[in-house]
Amino acid sequence: MKASFSKIDRKAIAYSLDACYPGFFIWIGDFSLRMGGEEPGDQPYPYPYTLPTSIGIGFVLPNLFVWHTPFSEFMRDSNNAVASSKTDDKAPA
């Protein structure tokens, strides 16, 4: 069980609900309580979503039954958005 006031844990809850990792989750404002679930791996790309509501509850059962406070989709985290820019390794001519 992990209680926290960080946005990283809200991202971990979104990841656990999205990827169906069993657990029980509650979030109210910046506070979150997570029993079970998984931390999102940031390799090779960081998980780009977070919870879209300020208050909610959700759970994932071992048989992959998922329920959470109703929302249509996860919110993209603009602070961790993956930039798809390519760098040119050529030396200037």
CORGI-V710051 format. One record per backbone hydrogen bond with DSSP energy under -0.5 kcal/mol. CO is the residue of the C=O (numbers start at 0). NH is the residue of the N-H. E is the energy in kcal/mol with one decimal. If there is no record, write none. Layout:
co=[CO | CO]
nh=[NH | NH]
e=[E | E]
//
This chain:
co=[1 | 3 | 5 | 6 | 7 | 8 | 9 | 10 | 11 | 12 | 13 | 14 | 15 | 15 | 19 | 21 | 22 | 23 | 24 | 25 | 26 | 27 | 30 | 31 | 32 | 33 | 33 | 34 | 47 | 49 | 53 | 55 | 56 | 57 | 58 | 59 | 60 | 63 | 64 | 66 | 74 | 75 | 76 | 77 | 80 | 82 | 86]
nh=[33 | 31 | 9 | 10 | 11 | 12 | 13 | 14 | 15 | 16 | 17 | 18 | 19 | 20 | 21 | 36 | 59 | 34 | 57 | 32 | 55 | 30 | 27 | 3 | 25 | 1 | 35 | 23 | 76 | 74 | 28 | 26 | 68 | 24 | 66 | 22 | 63 | 65 | 60 | 58 | 49 | 77 | 79 | 80 | 82 | 84 | 88]
e=[-2.7 | -2.6 | -0.9 | -1.8 | -1.9 | -2.1 | -2.0 | -2.5 | -2.5 | -2.6 | -2.5 | -2.9 | -0.6 | -2.2 | -0.6 | -2.6 | -2.5 | -2.8 | -2.6 | -3.0 | -2.8 | -2.1 | -2.6 | -2.5 | -2.3 | -2.5 | -0.6 | -2.7 | -3.2 | -1.9 | -3.6 | -2.5 | -2.0 | -3.2 | -2.3 | -1.9 | -2.3 | -0.5 | -2.7 | -2.9 | -2.7 | -0.9 | -1.2 | -0.6 | -0.6 | -0.9 | -0.7]
//
